[in-house]
Amino acid sequence: MADRMRNLPALRLIALSALAGIVAGAIAVYVMGGGDGNTATAGGTQAACAAKAQRAAALEPAMTGDVAALLPADPPQSLRDLAFDGPSGERMTVADFAGRVLLVNLWATWCVPCREEMPALDALQREMGSERFEVVAVNIDRGDDAKPKAFLEEIGVRSLGYYRDNSLAIFNALKRRGLALGLPVTVLIDEEGCLLAHMNGPAEWAGADARRLVAAALESGD
């Protein structure tokens, strides 16, 4: 019985991950081609990121426990051009966060696993957010800001910045690069906008495993 109780959190995440696969089918309705402002980065920048394969691989030992579903980038690629709206509605890209390691998470209010992990992402930002690290949770609900803002207010999110892309362009960009299957999707990005790791599905971002991962990512850039 004790072993069964210990396994309940893991079983819960497995169930949520399965649900994320269903969400992938739902979101496919909105995944369209065409110009969206999230375009491929110049070859020189991509080459510079590809040269960071050793740094990405070195993080694998920290991808355990609650964050074991993360995969090291193989090879790392530039995500500097990923675009979304900032807290004041201004258009911005990953490049605007130069000098910081980012944990970029795409979420929507209709995605049950996303709703489950949002408090944990808020806790991770509260505990580890700094001039060197930020959790960038990008909402991709269609329509206006009313529903996502009401949800964040309801669950007491206070530490996360409010980032938004109601065109789904950022999801489409990650999908084209083979990084997004459904929601939630999370990418770990270094100080120069290079992908270090990625995952589809939820994780327990408030736990010790996630904190160790962020610490390892920061140390690997020193």
matplotlib code that plots the C-alpha trace (Angstrom):
import matplotlib.pyplot as plt

x = [0.0, 2.9, 4.5, 1.2, 0.7, 4.3, 3.5, 0.3, 2.1, 3.9, 0.6, -1.1, 1.6, 1.3, -2.4, -1.9, 0.7, -1.8, -4.4, -1.8, -1.8, -5.5, -4.9, -2.5, -5.4, -7.6, -5.0, -4.3, -7.4, -5.6, -2.2, -1.9, 1.0, 1.8, 3.6, 3.5, 6.5, 8.3, 10.7, 13.9, 17.1, 20.1, 22.5, 25.4, 23.3, 22.1, 25.7, 26.7, 23.9, 24.7, 28.2, 26.7, 25.8, 28.2, 26.5, 23.1, 24.3, 25.9, 22.5, 21.1, 22.2, 20.0, 16.9, 15.7, 12.7, 10.0, 11.8, 12.8, 10.7, 13.0, 15.2, 18.6, 18.6, 20.2, 21.5, 20.8, 19.1, 18.4, 15.0, 15.9, 13.2, 10.2, 7.8, 4.9, 3.3, 4.8, 3.1, 2.1, 1.1, 4.3, 5.7, 8.9, 11.1, 13.3, 16.2, 14.9, 15.8, 19.5, 21.7, 19.0, 18.3, 14.6, 12.1, 9.5, 6.2, 3.2, -0.2, -3.9, -6.9, -8.6, -5.6, -6.1, -2.4, -1.4, -3.8, -2.4, 1.2, 0.7, 1.0, 4.3, 5.7, 4.7, 6.5, 9.6, 9.7, 9.2, 12.0, 14.6, 13.6, 16.5, 18.4, 19.8, 16.7, 13.0, 10.0, 8.2, 4.8, 3.1, -0.7, -2.1, -5.8, -7.7, -9.6, -8.9, -7.1, -10.2, -10.2, -6.5, -6.2, -9.2, -7.8, -4.4, -6.1, -8.3, -5.4, -3.3, -0.4, 1.7, 5.3, 4.9, 4.9, 1.9, 3.0, 0.5, 0.2, -3.5, -2.4, -0.7, 2.3, 4.7, 3.2, 3.3, 7.0, 7.9, 5.8, 7.6, 10.9, 9.7, 9.5, 5.7, 3.2, 0.5, 0.2, 1.9, 5.2, 8.3, 11.7, 14.9, 16.8, 20.3, 21.4, 22.0, 18.6, 19.9, 17.7, 19.2, 16.3, 12.6, 9.6, 5.9, 3.6, 3.5, 6.1, 6.3, 8.2, 8.0, 10.1, 13.7, 14.4, 13.3, 15.4, 18.5, 17.9, 17.8, 20.9, 22.7, 21.7, 22.9, 26.2, 26.8, 26.9, 29.5]
y = [0.0, 2.4, 1.9, 2.5, 5.8, 6.9, 6.3, 8.4, 11.7, 9.9, 8.3, 11.7, 13.2, 10.2, 10.7, 14.4, 13.7, 11.4, 14.1, 16.4, 14.1, 14.7, 18.4, 18.1, 17.0, 19.8, 22.5, 21.1, 22.9, 26.2, 25.2, 26.9, 27.9, 31.3, 34.4, 34.7, 36.7, 33.6, 33.0, 31.0, 32.6, 33.4, 30.6, 32.1, 32.3, 28.7, 27.5, 29.3, 27.5, 24.1, 24.5, 24.3, 20.7, 19.8, 22.3, 20.8, 17.3, 18.2, 19.1, 15.6, 14.3, 17.1, 15.9, 13.4, 12.9, 15.5, 16.8, 13.5, 14.0, 16.8, 16.0, 17.7, 19.7, 17.6, 19.8, 23.1, 25.6, 29.3, 30.4, 34.1, 34.9, 33.4, 36.3, 37.1, 40.0, 41.3, 42.4, 45.8, 44.4, 45.2, 42.8, 41.1, 38.1, 35.7, 38.0, 40.7, 38.5, 38.3, 37.4, 35.3, 31.6, 31.2, 28.4, 29.2, 27.4, 27.5, 27.1, 27.7, 27.9, 25.0, 22.7, 20.8, 19.8, 23.5, 24.6, 22.0, 23.1, 26.9, 27.3, 25.4, 27.6, 30.6, 29.1, 28.4, 32.0, 33.3, 31.2, 31.4, 34.3, 36.8, 38.9, 35.6, 33.4, 33.9, 31.6, 33.0, 31.4, 32.4, 32.0, 31.0, 31.3, 32.6, 35.9, 38.7, 38.7, 38.4, 34.6, 34.0, 37.0, 35.9, 32.3, 33.6, 35.9, 33.0, 30.7, 33.5, 33.7, 36.7, 36.1, 35.3, 38.0, 38.1, 36.9, 36.2, 35.1, 34.7, 34.0, 30.6, 31.7, 30.7, 27.3, 26.9, 27.9, 25.3, 22.7, 23.4, 22.8, 19.5, 20.8, 21.1, 18.2, 19.6, 21.5, 22.2, 22.5, 23.8, 24.8, 25.7, 28.4, 29.8, 33.4, 33.8, 32.3, 28.8, 25.8, 23.6, 21.2, 20.7, 18.6, 18.1, 17.5, 18.7, 18.6, 19.5, 22.7, 23.7, 20.7, 20.2, 18.5, 21.6, 23.8, 21.6, 21.8, 25.6, 25.8, 23.4, 25.5, 28.7, 27.1, 25.7, 29.2, 30.5]
z = [0.0, 0.9, -2.5, -4.2, -2.4, -3.3, -6.9, -7.0, -8.0, -10.9, -12.0, -12.0, -14.3, -16.6, -16.8, -17.5, -20.2, -21.9, -21.8, -23.4, -26.3, -26.7, -26.5, -29.4, -31.5, -30.4, -31.0, -34.5, -35.6, -35.2, -36.5, -39.8, -42.2, -43.4, -42.1, -38.4, -37.3, -36.0, -38.8, -39.2, -37.7, -39.9, -40.5, -38.5, -35.4, -35.9, -36.3, -33.1, -31.2, -32.8, -31.3, -27.8, -28.1, -25.3, -22.9, -23.7, -23.2, -19.9, -18.5, -19.0, -15.5, -14.0, -16.1, -13.5, -11.2, -11.8, -14.9, -16.4, -19.5, -20.7, -23.7, -24.3, -27.5, -30.3, -31.7, -30.0, -32.3, -32.1, -30.7, -30.6, -33.1, -31.1, -30.8, -28.4, -26.6, -23.4, -20.2, -21.6, -25.0, -26.6, -29.3, -28.1, -28.8, -26.9, -28.0, -25.7, -22.8, -23.7, -20.7, -19.0, -19.0, -19.9, -19.2, -21.8, -21.3, -23.7, -22.0, -22.4, -20.1, -21.9, -21.4, -18.1, -17.6, -18.2, -15.5, -13.1, -13.5, -13.5, -9.7, -9.8, -12.6, -10.5, -7.5, -9.5, -10.7, -7.2, -5.8, -8.6, -10.8, -11.1, -13.6, -14.8, -15.0, -15.8, -16.3, -19.4, -19.5, -22.8, -22.9, -26.4, -25.8, -28.8, -28.2, -25.7, -22.4, -20.2, -19.7, -19.1, -16.8, -14.8, -14.4, -13.2, -10.7, -9.5, -8.7, -7.2, -9.7, -8.6, -9.8, -13.5, -16.1, -18.4, -21.9, -24.6, -28.3, -29.3, -32.9, -32.0, -34.1, -31.3, -31.1, -34.9, -34.9, -32.3, -34.1, -37.4, -35.6, -34.2, -30.6, -30.0, -30.2, -27.9, -24.7, -22.4, -24.2, -22.4, -23.8, -21.8, -23.6, -22.8, -22.4, -26.2, -27.2, -27.9, -27.1, -24.4, -23.7, -24.5, -23.4, -24.2, -21.2, -17.7, -14.9, -11.2, -11.6, -7.9, -6.8, -5.9, -9.3, -11.2, -9.0, -9.6, -13.3, -13.3, -11.1, -13.5, -16.5, -14.9, -13.8, -17.3, -18.6, -16.1]

ax = plt.figure().add_subplot(projection="3d")
ax.plot(x, y, z, "-o")
ax.set_aspect("equal")
plt.show()
